[in-house]
Amino acid sequence: MTVINGGHFSDLEGFYEEISQLFMKDEDWKVGTLDGFDDILYGVETDITWKDSQKSKEDLGLDLTKEFYENKIKQGKPFNVQLIQQKLDELIAGKGQTLFEVLIEIIESHQKIELILD
């Protein structure tokens, strides 16, 4: 079993750091993107318990997600600004996913991983 400890981080960079320590100990690179997080989960077969998941749900919630999308829009290329603007608009309208929800969806898309929110 692997434990993601929500008490160890309060933003996406901290989450990536936590994940890198758990899954990438012997590697010389670290997770730094949502796609990278998804990629490292291929081949993983374990239960993952996310401790302090309620704290993470708040930390990686609406405000941080808005900031995440706004930063990508400001940066422009290589990001698809129209798609990101659409995701931001959906988020503001209450229909879009927060970063926490995106991370949960990524984990749950891997059938050999059982996620337990604690």
C-alpha positions, 0 to 999 in steps of 0.5 A: 500500500502507498500513502499520499499524505495530504498533510505534506503539501498544499499546492500542485507542486507539493503534490508532485514532490510527494508523488515523486518521493513515493514512486520515483525514489530511484529516478533522476527526474521528478513528476511535474505535470498532470500527464507525467503523473498519469504516465508514472501510474502505468504498471503500478499495482497497489492500493493508494490511501490518500490521507488528509484527502479533505485538506487536499480537496480544499487546497487543490480546489477552486481557487488554486485550479483557477490560478492554474488555468489563468497561469497557463493562459498567460503563458500561452504556447505551447498550451491550447489557450482556447481549451484552457479558457473553456475549462476555466469558464466551466470551472467558474460556472460550477461545471468544471473539475478542480485539480483535486478532482482531476487527480482523483480521475487520473488515479481511478483511470488505472484499473490496477490501483484501488484508491482510498480517500481517508 
